[in-house]
């Protein structure tokens, strides 16, 4: 296996260097669960945030990289680490496009809207739901204040990087009856565009077309 192949296997990253436009694109995939400070089980497909952060820093600093394509198909994961990755994506001073090709759930939503342009496949979904914390939860007012603080951070980020309104997002987050035994809202394809969370419905062709056009300008 060559170096490029190993990087795809280990980090879900590769360089698209032979485009028709002559641009060099860094391709990153965010799949499975966003693994943060705690290790997931060996059976869980994960994207490690400690892998993504250096790759995003490299994308910003490497003069030969013209733009970034982020492929998203995630069920969510560590809120703090996912938000850190989203902040890194949003701070890159080069064109960045995200393509939701399967699912963008929970903390995957801020990851998807952190880019300059978000494309969602017709059958792909975005799910907004309340923050869930694993482990022992102490039944005290401070605990619920902490939950609300995390949710406010996530909703504020989404509002600042999309066309969605924070109050409407909060209503979608607390909506009953759509998700079995839980709260939240499922948006499929064009519904995410109508809600202001994605910019267009499409696939890889639309994503690369937007990216090449943004680089040229």
Buried (B, 14 or more C-beta within 10 A) or exposed (E): EEEEEEBBEEBBBBBBBEBEBEBBBBBBBBBBBBBBEEEBEEEEEBBBBEBBBEBBEEBBEEEEBBBBBBBBBBBBBBBEBBBBBBBBBBEBEBBBBBBBBBBBBBBBBBBBBBBBBBBBBEEBBBBBBBBEEEEEEEEEEEEEEBBEEBBEBBBEBBBEBBEBBBEBBBEBBBBEEBBEEEBBBBBBBEBBBEBBBBBEBBBEEBBBBBBBEBBEE
